[in-house]
């Protein structure tokens, strides 16, 4: 794991906030339903305040084991240069020899490269629409639709499924939960009847400031060679940007 830690140091150095930039940092703790902690997350988002609202530019996620070790087992880099809801993504989990890359080589095109556990690599290219949301871009998508969130309205969009090489129709809508509590509770669920039978909704909790406070559902961190963790992740902000998170 030394090599990947070196990667963190290199990326962290390249992400040093330039003059005039702002910073948004938070941590997350992923746990099972019984409270057993699975892993920890550290998020560092570099961006700018534009017209009083924070606009993300670069995002580094470091995944740490629950043992307390500072040696990450996975990392993810996101670049919001082209769109705050469709970032370029580079995710790596070396223990399973897995990586995922999402790039945009031309306008309206997304390239997907996924090296699966076991070594097989799949590549695909898709045309994208203005309704497409990618990876952690869902968080910015929620805030861009904040007036609908706080008024309990629904929003339709398409969500990229990179390991399947396609995208699907989804709905962001108000949610209710006995276990997940927040100022504003929403869920992301498939819009297709058949897909709803196969994919459980992801429940998201937000504070009044527009901060993601809890995530409950399937994660992008691999539990074993066959499946990813399903967890509830609770977040705490360590550094707020100097401007608002929502319009």
Secondary structure, DSSP 8 states (H G I E B T S, - for coil): -HHHHHHHHHHHHHT---TT-EEEEEEEEEE-TT--EEEEEEEEEEEEEETTEEEEEEEEEEEEETT--SSEEEEEEEE-SS-SSB-EEEEEEGGGTEEEEEE-SSTTEEEEEEE-TTS-EEEEEEE--TTEEBTTHHHHHHHHTHHHHTTT--EEEEEEETTTTEEEEEEEEE---SS---SEEEEEEESSHHHHTTS--EEEEE-TTS-EEEEEEEEEEESSSS-EEEEEEEEEEEE--SSBS--
